[in-house]
Amino acid sequence: MRPELHASQATRGRQRLTLLALAWGVAGVVHHLTFERLGFGSVPGAWYLIATLALVARPSSIGRLAGFLVSTVVVLGREYEVLSNHMVLEFWLALAFLVALAETWRRREGVERGSPERLYAAAAPLLRVAFLMLYGFSLWAKLNTGFFDPQASCAAVFLVKAVNAYGLGTWPGVAAALAAGWPQRVAIGLTLGLELALPVLLGWRRTRTWGLALALGFHVAMGLVPILGISSFSSLAFVCLLPWMPDRAFDRWADKVAPVVAFLERRDGRARILKAMGAMAVFLAITTEYRFFHPRPHFVTVLWLAWSLPAVGLAGWALWVERKAAVGVAEVAGPRPRWLLAMLAPVVVLGVSPYVGFGTQGTFTMFSNLRLQGDSPNHLVARPEWFWTRTEVVRVLGSNHPEFAAYRDGSRLLTEPEFRRLAADIKTDYYVIGIYRGERFLIGRRRGLTDDHLLMRPLSWFERVLIRHRDVPIAEPCPCQW
């Protein structure tokens, strides 16, 4: 017989927040192993790592969660201009969580100030909505001719890299199949089908359990692709997926992982020694990764297997056992208060930015083969006529500065804002020869004086933050790029 698992909303809210905080802390460790710029070689990076490990060591602490969120906002905010897509999303989610945390400390009659269940009720819906938007925008970005091409599509590239990394290419028939191209086409179709199915299944109440199971499996598989950064994205996706778990399935899953949480909450001498040993192991893993292996995802993959497979396996088991149970109210409710949804406005701006000309860096276009700037945009629907900003491309023909010399082979171009960003950051004398708006130019900095040219004008603070473009490749079909 199925046990009658049940918990009060207050108890479940505290459990959910504790496990969400633990998942977010583990995601922070994966980030440290993935992105060297977030490492402990700087004071903010060290603060971020200490806050991450402190949260993992005691995930039920609201104070430690707040410290982790503040450190996340500070560290990611310092690197905002160069962050990858999912890290930009995490920056805004952490900020939204902090606003929700501050709101829970407002006095309300009959409600405990700063209570974990109140914080969870306020913030968890933001993660659910953000996940739906993430995949909606990601699917839209992939509607381009480059992604549909089996020779260039990022889905096909990921498939081939995984086959080679795990030695599957020597299996009978695998090499012949890849040469024929049909596995690449299947990978493209599966990717598009999954990215369409996930928000639809999760958004519809009757299929929510199946959508959650599919999403968990998809992100486990994605995290095993041997490309640095993918498991980091999947670890953040798990944080967004946890609030989707139905009440009864969550109760059953939480009961199985309770011993782990109970150990982390212990404060006796033995537990403290083991936690300290674990922290030292993380420090050693990060140091070793960047000393010997980076950017190959060795330790990242090991950590990913160690924590994701048991946790997701137990979640899948709980979802299967409780598949006929009614979806709990907590899984369909919006944030309280409703105005917290406004904290997701930056996510909407990021999603639409490529199609109004603001940028493709830090949006949701990573690994989508999308190209909107230049002479041959490849999106099937969106056109440059939609742009609100001028994003003409600059062709570099020659330069004596390495930042610009890297573009002189002509395989990729710079947009006007990105040329101006690079030029403003160079403080030594240099020159650049190129073509802009159909005219040849020779500009630069001589004897400390900058030439008076449109391309030499620095970006405003607003432009530096909002307008950010990746390099524009000129190859056709558009190659897979970060």
Rosetta blueprint (number, residue, H / E / L):
1 M L
2 R L
3 P L
4 E L
5 L L
6 H L
7 A L
8 S L
9 Q H
10 A H
11 T H
12 R H
13 G H
14 R H
15 Q H
16 R H
17 L H
18 T H
19 L H
20 L H
21 A H
22 L H
23 A H
24 W H
25 G H
26 V H
27 A H
28 G H
29 V H
30 V H
31 H H
32 H H
33 L H
34 T H
35 F L
36 E H
37 R H
38 L H
39 G L
40 F L
41 G L
42 S L
43 V H
44 P H
45 G H
46 A H
47 W H
48 Y H
49 L H
50 I H
51 A H
52 T H
53 L H
54 A H
55 L H
56 V H
57 A H
58 R L
59 P L
60 S L
61 S L
62 I H
63 G H
64 R H
65 L H
66 A H
67 G H
68 F H
69 L H
70 V H
71 S H
72 T H
73 V H
74 V H
75 V H
76 L H
77 G H
78 R H
79 E L
80 Y H
81 E H
82 V H
83 L L
84 S L
85 N H
86 H H
87 M H
88 V H
89 L H
90 E H
91 F H
92 W H
93 L H
94 A H
95 L H
96 A H
97 F H
98 L H
99 V H
100 A H
101 L H
102 A H
103 E H
104 T H
105 W L
106 R L
107 R L
108 R E
109 E L
110 G L
111 V E
112 E L
113 R L
114 G L
115 S L
116 P H
117 E H
118 R H
119 L H
120 Y H
121 A H
122 A H
123 A H
124 A H
125 P H
126 L H
127 L H
128 R H
129 V H
130 A H
131 F H
132 L H
133 M H
134 L H
135 Y H
136 G H
137 F H
138 S H
139 L H
140 W H
141 A H
142 K L
143 L L
144 N E
145 T H
146 G H
147 F H
148 F H
149 D L
150 P L
151 Q L
152 A L
153 S L
154 C H
155 A H
156 A H
157 V H
158 F H
159 L H
160 V H
161 K H
162 A H
163 V H
164 N H
165 A H
166 Y L
167 G L
168 L H
169 G H
170 T H
171 W L
172 P L
173 G L
174 V H
175 A H
176 A H
177 A H
178 L H
179 A H
180 A H
181 G L
182 W H
183 P H
184 Q H
185 R H
186 V H
187 A H
188 I H
189 G H
190 L H
191 T H
192 L H
193 G H
194 L H
195 E H
196 L H
197 A H
198 L H
199 P H
200 V H
201 L H
202 L H
203 G H
204 W L
205 R H
206 R H
207 T H
208 R H
209 T H
210 W H
211 G H
212 L H
213 A H
214 L H
215 A H
216 L H
217 G H
218 F H
219 H H
220 V H
221 A H
222 M H
223 G H
224 L L
225 V L
226 P L
227 I L
228 L L
229 G L
230 I H
231 S H
232 S H
233 F H
234 S H
235 S H
236 L H
237 A H
238 F H
239 V H
240 C H
241 L H
242 L H
243 P H
244 W H
245 M L
246 P L
247 D H
248 R H
249 A H
250 F H
251 D H
252 R H
253 W H
254 A H
255 D H
256 K H
257 V H
258 A H
259 P H
260 V H
261 V H
262 A H
263 F H
264 L H
265 E H
266 R L
267 R L
268 D L
269 G H
270 R H
271 A H
272 R H
273 I H
274 L H
275 K H
276 A H
277 M H
278 G H
279 A H
280 M H
281 A H
282 V H
283 F H
284 L H
285 A H
286 I H
287 T H
288 T H
289 E H
290 Y H
291 R H
292 F H
293 F H
294 H L
295 P L
296 R L
297 P L
298 H H
299 F H
300 V H
301 T H
302 V H
303 L H
304 W H
305 L H
306 A H
307 W H
308 S H
309 L H
310 P H
311 A H
312 V H
313 G H
314 L H
315 A H
316 G H
317 W H
318 A H
319 L H
320 W H
321 V H
322 E L
323 R L
324 K L
325 A L
326 A L
327 V L
328 G L
329 V H
330 A H
331 E H
332 V L
333 A L
334 G L
335 P L
336 R L
337 P L
338 R H
339 W H
340 L H
341 L H
342 A H
343 M H
344 L H
345 A H
346 P H
347 V H
348 V H
349 V H
350 L H
351 G H
352 V H
353 S H
354 P H
355 Y H
356 V H
357 G L
358 F L
359 G E
360 T L
361 Q L
362 G L
363 T L
364 F L
365 T L
366 M L
367 F L
368 S L
369 N L
370 L L
371 R L
372 L L
373 Q L
374 G L
375 D L
376 S L
377 P L
378 N L
379 H E
380 L L
381 V L
382 A L
383 R L
384 P H
385 E H
386 W H
387 F L
388 W L
389 T L
390 R L
391 T L
392 E L
393 V E
394 V E
395 R E
396 V E
397 L E
398 G E
399 S E
400 N L
401 H L
402 P H
403 E H
404 F H
405 A H
406 A L
407 Y L
408 R L
409 D L
410 G L
411 S L
412 R E
413 L E
414 L E
415 T E
416 E H
417 P H
418 E H
419 F H
420 R H
421 R H
422 L H
423 A H
424 A H
425 D H
426 I L
427 K L
428 T L
429 D L
430 Y E
431 Y E
432 V E
433 I E
434 G E
435 I E
436 Y E
437 R L
438 G L
439 E E
440 R E
441 F E
442 L E
443 I E
444 G E
445 R E
446 R E
447 R L
448 G L
449 L E
450 T E
451 D L
452 D L
453 H L
454 L H
455 L H
456 M H
457 R L
458 P L
459 L L
460 S L
461 W H
462 F H
463 E H
464 R H
465 V H
466 L H
467 I L
468 R E
469 H L
470 R L
471 D L
472 V E
473 P E
474 I L
475 A L
476 E L
477 P L
478 C L
479 P L
480 C L
481 Q L
482 W L
